Every structure is written in C-alpha cells, then in structure tokens.
Amino acid sequence: MSGNFHSGLVTLFGRPNVGKSTLLNRLVGAKVSIVSAKPQTTRHRILGIRTQENLQAVFVDTPGLTRDIPQRIHRYMSRSASGSIEGVDLALLVITSDGWRKEDDYPLRLAQTASCPVILVVNKIDRVKDPRRLLPLLEELATKMKFAEIIPVSARGGKNVEALEGLLPRYLPAQPAMYPEDQLTDKSERFLAAELVREQIFRRYGQEVPYSTAVDIQTFREEKGLLHIAATIWVDKPGQKPIIMGAKGEGLKTIGKSARLEMQKIFGKKIYLELWVKVRRGWADNERALHELGYGKE
C-alpha cells in the first residue's frame, strides 16, 4: 500500500427496498449481505470492506429506515440504521429512480443532520426506459438539500457504480487501512449461514411469514472437509410452522437445498445442512429472545 492511502467509513441508508444491500455487494465485489425483493430483508448493520491499491472503503449496510413501527425488533432496526450516520466519513443516501417518495423524507431529515458529506445515490436506473427522464429528476432532487454529489446508478447491473467508487478517495481521509486487505466483512460465517437461510424464506414466502421468522444456528463445525450446520427457524405463530414446512416437508427441503447451495458457493466448502422449525410466540417483541438472536448488540 502506498503512502497516499485513503480509508474510512461509508454508510448506506435510506427507506426500505431501495437496493442498499445489492449496492453494498456490488461495491464490495462479493456477497456479504442477503437480498430479496421484499422490503426490510436486512435486519442487522453489516460491514462490507473493499480494499484497493490506494483505498479501503468500509461500507455500512443498514436496515431500511421507517417510523412508528411498534414491535421491538423494528425499533432495534431503526436505531441501528439511524445511528449509522454518526461518526462516519461519508454517507450515501439511496433512493430509487421512480422519484422521491414520502418515505424518503425521514432519511432526508437524518441526512440534513449529518456531520459528514452526503452523496445522493439514485438507484435502479435500469428501470428508466427513457434516459431523458433522468435529468429533470436529478434537477428536482438537487433542491432537497445541498448534496455533495448526486449519482445515478444501477446496483444490479453495475451501471455507473465505477463513477461512484471513483468519488470515494475525495471524501475519505488519508490514513492507514482499518482492516486486513483480504477481509470482506465484520460478520462471521456462522452469522452469514443464518442469513442465507433467512434469505431463502424471504424469497419463497409472501405476506407476513418472512417477517415472523428468525434463524438460530445451533451447530457450526467442520469435519474432514465437510461443514456441518444445524439451524432452527423460529416462527411467531403455530399456524406459520406448517406453511414453512410445506406439504410432506417439501417447503423446508427447498429452503435447505437453496441455502446449502448458496453456502457452498460462498464458503467454498461442502455443506451438510439440517433445519428445524419451532414456534416461539412473540419473539420479535421479546427483549430476551431478541438478545439471544443477536439483535440490539450493535
């Protein structure tokens, strides 16, 4: 690493379902945060680390910002997200190319209180059929506050993400790297295994079922080149267990197979995965249960 090295913390924040996790994975160049089409898939604050010759950017992915949701888990998520703009070097406020929504107002208010520069990232421009629509949108967005930059990107397709990456040295301080150059995230493989199971639940089931589930890893050990993982999927109501299980257990088998294949791809090891489904009423609003599942520790 040269003497002209820049490093720092870059937080990604915004309302749910704007593509923050997809953007994080694109910026890091590896899957460190799960994604689905459903809002509020991300529940924890996750660091993704990108190290290049003269730069280390430590990206902070956050749960989507919302207001006035009574459950304790959502209060944890909101506190984690809103606190993520404190003490960072740069903030990326992410919205989508379909224009400003009322739900973007709350993240904007937080952006206006930030003590660091804020770049507005307009994601999902691949959905804009007529590029001429972008210019008036960008002009309108420029009136919201004095952003350091406004950058339109497609996190999924990668369009213009390099332009965003190119701005980072301008805003990150000249200082040594904070993490080893080969480290991609602050989260363990055990944590990621639980997230990958939860990702498949979000992708497979609709309505409230994904939001009523949590995944707890009981066993995580490697023997003779085979990684043994056993996990419990907690649901909030007895009626949700048969939905997850599916007819003759086929639903659970599908979740397990998809999660196992994703784990093998990411961990680079053969996986033996066992899953159980159990009922734990009210876990999402229970302080002790949330603490045991890792919430509120950030």
URLIN-V232019 format. One line per field, one symbol per residue. ss: DSSP state (~ for helix, > for strand, _ for the rest). A space follows every 50 residues. Layout:
ss->???
This chain:
ss->_____>>>>>>>>______~~~~~~~~~_________________>>>>> >>__>>>>>>>__________~~~~~~~~~~~~______>>>>>>>____ ___~~~~~~~~~____>>>>>>>_~~~____~~~~~~~~~~_______>> >>________~~~~~~~~~~~__>__________>___~~~~~~~~~~~~ ~~~~_____~~~>>>>>>>>>>>__>>>>>>>>>>__~~~~~~~~_~~~~ ~~~~~~~~~~~~~~~~~__>>>>>>>>>>___~~~_~~~~~~______
